[in-house]
Amino acid sequence: MNSNLESILISLNLSWIRQHIDEEVANAVRKTLPHHEFIERLLQGELEQRNARALLRRIKQAKLPKRTTLSDFDFNWPEKINADQIRHLFTLKFMKQNANVVFIGNVGLGKTHLAQALIFMACEQRVNTIFASAATIINELTNARQIGTFSKILKRYVYIPLLAIDELGYLPVDKLGAEFLFQVLAGRYEKASTIITTNRPYNQWNKTFANDNAMTTAVLDRVVHHCETIIIEGQSYRLKNRVNYQ
């Protein structure tokens, strides 16, 4: 590759083509590829690299701890689970209606796994997402309130196209924390989809929202109005190899 061509590729930010053009030229000569097919191979390589980088950026923004997929989920373990309903969720059609998804079940049944897998799939579909525990959201908003950036951080959680709130109800929440979660959920109502994992059925959500019945009712009204609720029952998958579960 001559220096002039290299300069042009650098200026156009065509890094994949710059790195592979010599081998692609050799391949085209060896296989006597038509010009249009040679050009298509170059552009396809560049596109795939850019898509891969964009996916990594979205995964980083989502704060996913790892890449999780539906194929890794063991549908045979839970005693009760609607596999067809879950597989349908992975079409992401619920997002077109700005509907929510709530996974309800005890610990160790794969709720977080499924939420992470949905977030990962959304990242693959070029959707900007965030995955965070309820405690993380509350702590971040609490800190933001103290340093004067509350509005900015709240907008981040309200306006992201897909938000997953993990472990809602696992830890006690004070009145202020409950109010923060309410502001997030109320702000997203009918504007964007939210995925929630919780160990509490709906009739116990008042315990999550500081035993404030009025706030709990307002939250449920917004969450459940357009919602796919998935109930998962059974023993903890993490304990399946212990003596008690053999």
C-alpha positions, -999 to 999 in steps of 0.1 A, spaced: 0 0 0 15 33 -10 17 63 14 -9 84 -4 -35 56 -1 -27 51 35 -31 88 42 -65 87 26 -77 57 46 -64 73 78 -83 106 69 -115 86 62 -110 66 94 -112 33 75 -90 14 99 -101 -21 90 -95 -15 53 -61 0 61 -51 -30 81 -63 -56 57 -61 -41 22 -29 -59 12 -42 -93 20 -76 -85 4 -58 -74 -28 -38 -106 -28 -70 -126 -22 -88 -108 -50 -59 -115 -75 -57 -151 -64 -94 -157 -69 -98 -132 -98 -127 -115 -79 -148 -89 -98 -141 -53 -88 -175 -49 -72 -170 -80 -51 -135 -68 -40 -149 -35 -29 -179 -51 -12 -155 -73 9 -135 -42 20 -166 -23 30 -182 -53 47 -150 -58 68 -151 -21 78 -188 -23 87 -184 -54 108 -155 -38 128 -175 -6 134 -206 -26 145 -184 -46 169 -169 -15 184 -204 1 187 -217 -30 205 -188 -28 229 -196 8 236 -232 0 243 -223 -29 266 -199 -6 285 -226 21 288 -251 -6 300 -226 -16 327 -233 -53 320 -210 -74 342 -208 -100 315 -223 -111 282 -253 -132 290 -276 -149 265 -309 -167 266 -292 -199 252 -273 -201 286 -305 -203 306 -316 -237 320 -354 -238 315 -354 -273 331 -345 -261 366 -373 -239 377 -405 -257 389 -426 -231 372 -417 -209 343 -434 -199 311 -407 -206 285 -428 -194 256 -435 -161 272 -398 -156 279 -387 -165 244 -413 -140 231 -398 -113 252 -365 -118 233 -382 -104 201 -381 -71 221 -415 -63 207 -425 -51 242 -403 -21 236 -425 -9 207 -454 -4 232 -431 10 258 -442 -19 280 -424 -32 311 -411 -66 320 -412 -78 357 -395 -110 367 -408 -122 401 -393 -151 420 -371 -162 449 -333 -159 447 -313 -182 424 -339 -188 397 -323 -168 369 -342 -135 371 -310 -115 368 -297 -138 341 -328 -132 320 -327 -94 326 -290 -93 316 -297 -114 285 -325 -90 274 -302 -60 279 -274 -77 259 -298 -85 231 -310 -49 231 -273 -38 228 -270 -61 198 -300 -44 183 -284 -10 187 -305 1 217 -289 22 244 -295 5 278 -285 6 314 -284 -24 338 -283 -14 375 -295 -27 409 -321 -8 427 -295 0 454 -271 13 428 -297 37 414 -307 50 448 -271 55 459 -262 73 427 -291 96 430 -284 102 467 -249 112 459 -260 133 430 -284 152 453 -256 160 476 -233 174 449 -260 192 429 -262 168 398 -295 151 407 -314 164 377 -287 152 353 -284 117 368 -322 113 370 -325 122 333 -300 95 325 -322 69 341 -355 83 328 -346 88 292 -325 57 284 -345 36 259 -342 5 280 -335 3 318 -331 -28 339 -336 -24 376 -322 -55 393 -330 -68 428 -359 -45 436 -370 -53 472 -339 -73 483 -327 -45 506 -347 -22 528 -353 12 513 -359 44 532 -385 70 523 -361 91 503 -348 61 483 -383 50 476 -391 85 463 -361 83 440 -372 50 425 -407 64 421 -393 94 402 -374 71 378 -404 48 372 -429 77 369 -407 95 344 -404 64 322 -441 56 323 -454 51 287 -422 66 273 -397 38 276 -395 2 288 -382 -9 321 -372 -44 332 -375 -52 369 -363 -83 388 -377 -87 423 -383 -113 450 -415 -97 461 -450 -103 446 -469 -71 438 -490 -73 470 -457 -69 490 -443 -40 471 -453 -16 499 -424 -31 519 -401 -20 491 -415 15 490 -411 24 527 -445 11 536 -460 41 519 -493 27 505 -500 58 484 -466 57 467 -468 19 462 -501 23 445 -488 50 423 -458 29 414 -478 -3 406 -503 18 386 -474 28 363 -454 -4 362 -482 -29 357 -504 -9 333 -484 -20 303 -464 -50 316 -453 -86 310 -452 -103 344 -431 -135 346 -435 -157 377 -406 -181 383 -409 -207 411 -385 -234 424 -353 -240 443 -322 -218 440 -301 -229 410 -270 -220 430 -279 -246 456 -289 -274 432 -258 -295 439 -261 -294 477 -272 -324 495 -306 -309 504 -315 -306 467 -302 -339 454 
